[in-house]
């Protein structure tokens, strides 16, 4: 179910801000590079794993209308279609 409180741009802005300010330093470890992180931008809760759908559903199980933002840890995008993922760390 979409979150009516935040639009797509707000979810992206909040997700990036949360990741940079309070989550990145905790999760960008050698064992997590390349995994996907999904963040509930309202609560700051997050899940890390290899499957975007699985980890996002874990967050939705806690809050059905969660506003979720995702990123591939250590890279510039979650997926690359017709291009390449660029390493950021």
C-alpha positions as CSV (number, residue, x, y, z in Angstrom):
1,X,0.0,0.0,0.0
2,X,1.5,3.4,-1.0
3,X,2.3,5.9,1.8
4,X,0.1,8.9,1.3
5,X,2.1,11.1,3.7
6,X,5.3,11.3,1.6
7,X,5.7,11.5,-2.2
8,X,8.5,9.8,-4.1
9,X,10.9,12.8,-3.9
10,X,10.4,13.1,-0.1
11,X,11.0,9.4,0.4
12,X,14.2,9.6,-1.6
13,X,15.5,12.7,0.2
14,X,14.7,11.3,3.6
15,X,16.2,7.9,2.7
16,X,19.5,9.4,1.5
17,X,19.7,11.7,4.5
18,X,19.1,8.9,7.0
19,X,21.6,6.7,5.3
20,X,24.3,9.3,5.1
21,X,23.8,10.8,8.6
22,X,23.2,7.8,10.8
23,X,23.2,4.4,9.0
24,X,26.1,4.4,6.5
25,X,28.9,4.3,9.1
26,X,27.3,1.2,10.8
27,X,26.5,-0.8,7.7
28,X,29.3,-0.2,5.1
29,X,31.5,-3.1,6.2
30,X,33.3,-5.6,4.1
31,X,30.6,-8.2,4.6
32,X,27.8,-5.9,3.6
33,X,29.3,-4.3,0.4
34,X,27.1,-5.3,-2.5
35,X,24.1,-6.2,-0.3
36,X,20.9,-4.2,-0.4
37,X,19.5,-2.1,2.4
38,X,15.9,-1.1,2.7
39,X,15.1,1.8,5.1
40,X,11.7,2.8,6.6
41,X,12.2,6.5,6.3
42,X,9.7,7.3,9.0
43,X,11.2,5.1,11.7
44,X,14.8,4.7,10.6
45,X,14.5,0.9,10.9
46,X,16.3,-1.0,8.2
47,X,16.9,-4.5,6.8
48,X,19.9,-5.8,4.9
49,X,20.0,-8.7,2.5
50,X,20.4,-9.9,-1.0
51,X,16.8,-9.7,-2.2
52,X,15.1,-6.3,-2.3
53,X,11.6,-7.8,-2.2
54,X,12.3,-10.0,0.9
55,X,13.9,-7.2,3.0
56,X,11.3,-4.7,2.0
57,X,8.5,-7.1,3.0
58,X,10.2,-7.6,6.4
59,X,9.8,-3.8,7.0
60,X,6.2,-3.9,5.7
61,X,5.5,-6.7,8.2
62,X,6.3,-4.3,11.0
63,X,4.4,-1.3,9.4
64,X,2.2,-2.1,6.4
65,X,2.3,1.5,5.0
66,X,6.0,2.0,5.5
67,X,7.7,4.5,3.2
68,X,10.7,2.5,2.0
69,X,13.8,3.6,0.3
70,X,16.5,1.2,-0.8
71,X,20.2,1.3,-1.9
72,X,22.9,-1.2,-2.7
73,X,25.6,-0.8,0.0
74,X,28.8,0.7,-1.5
75,X,27.3,1.3,-4.9
76,X,25.5,4.1,-6.7
77,X,22.3,2.2,-7.5
78,X,20.4,-0.9,-6.5
79,X,20.3,-2.4,-10.0
80,X,21.8,-1.4,-13.4
81,X,19.7,-1.9,-16.5
82,X,21.9,-1.6,-19.6
83,X,24.7,0.0,-17.6
84,X,27.1,-0.7,-14.8
85,X,26.9,-0.2,-11.1
86,X,29.6,2.2,-9.9
87,X,31.4,1.5,-6.6
88,X,31.2,4.4,-4.2
89,X,33.5,3.2,-1.4
